[in-house]
Amino acid sequence: MSNDKGLQDAHVKIGTKQTMKAVETGRAAEVYVAEDCDQRLITKIVSHCERYGVPINYVPTMKELGEACGIEVGAAAAAVLK
């Protein structure tokens, strides 16, 4: 996450289901995935992003991704909207 405020200022969808829906509907500009979430989720999200041509960024932990999104719990995935 390139700026100091992370994803907090961006329009994002947080969570696996919302991320997948944003990718499917063409609203996701890019996706962030926590490397420590369930491997099956990572595989599913990555294949979805590849299918729809959405760039993927990896974050080491769910805790870090949640903090970057401005929430107090961990997040497995987040999509930055176009």
C-alpha positions as CSV (number, residue, x, y, z in Angstrom):
1,M,0.0,0.0,0.0
2,S,1.8,3.0,-1.3
3,N,0.5,5.9,0.7
4,D,0.7,6.5,4.4
5,K,-3.1,6.2,4.9
6,G,-3.3,2.8,3.1
7,L,-6.6,2.0,1.7
8,Q,-8.6,4.2,4.0
9,D,-9.1,7.0,1.5
10,A,-10.0,4.7,-1.4
11,H,-13.4,3.3,-2.2
12,V,-13.0,-0.4,-1.1
13,K,-15.0,-3.5,-0.6
14,I,-13.7,-5.5,2.3
15,G,-14.1,-9.2,2.8
16,T,-14.0,-12.3,0.5
17,K,-17.6,-12.2,-0.7
18,Q,-17.6,-8.5,-1.4
19,T,-14.2,-8.7,-3.1
20,M,-15.4,-11.6,-5.3
21,K,-18.6,-9.7,-6.3
22,A,-16.6,-6.5,-7.1
23,V,-14.3,-8.6,-9.4
24,E,-17.2,-10.3,-11.1
25,T,-19.1,-7.1,-11.8
26,G,-16.0,-5.4,-13.2
27,R,-15.9,-2.8,-10.4
28,A,-12.6,-3.9,-8.9
29,A,-9.5,-1.9,-10.1
30,E,-7.2,-4.0,-7.9
31,V,-7.4,-6.6,-5.1
32,Y,-5.4,-7.0,-1.9
33,V,-5.1,-10.5,-0.4
34,A,-3.7,-11.4,3.0
35,E,-1.1,-14.1,2.7
36,D,-2.1,-15.7,6.1
37,C,-5.7,-16.3,5.2
38,D,-7.1,-19.7,4.3
39,Q,-5.2,-21.1,1.3
40,R,-8.4,-22.1,-0.4
41,L,-9.7,-18.5,-0.2
42,I,-6.5,-17.2,-1.7
43,T,-6.7,-19.8,-4.6
44,K,-10.3,-18.9,-5.3
45,I,-9.7,-15.1,-5.3
46,V,-6.5,-15.4,-7.3
47,S,-8.2,-17.5,-10.0
48,H,-11.1,-15.1,-10.1
49,C,-8.8,-12.1,-10.5
50,E,-6.8,-13.9,-13.2
51,R,-10.1,-14.7,-15.1
52,Y,-11.2,-11.1,-15.0
53,G,-7.8,-9.5,-15.4
54,V,-7.7,-7.7,-12.1
55,P,-4.2,-7.1,-10.6
56,I,-3.5,-8.7,-7.2
57,N,-1.4,-7.3,-4.4
58,Y,-0.3,-9.4,-1.4
59,V,-0.2,-8.2,2.2
60,P,1.6,-10.3,4.8
61,T,-1.3,-10.6,7.4
62,M,-5.0,-10.2,7.7
63,K,-4.4,-7.8,10.6
64,E,-2.3,-5.5,8.4
65,L,-4.9,-5.6,5.6
66,G,-7.7,-4.8,8.1
67,E,-5.7,-1.9,9.5
68,A,-5.0,-0.6,6.0
69,C,-8.7,-0.6,5.3
70,G,-9.4,1.3,8.5
71,I,-11.2,-1.5,10.4
72,E,-10.3,-3.0,13.8
73,V,-10.5,-6.7,12.7
74,G,-8.5,-8.6,10.1
75,A,-9.5,-8.9,6.5
76,A,-8.7,-11.7,4.1
77,A,-9.3,-9.6,1.0
78,A,-10.2,-6.2,-0.1
79,A,-11.0,-4.7,-3.6
80,V,-10.2,-1.1,-4.5
81,L,-13.1,0.1,-6.7
82,K,-12.7,1.9,-10.0
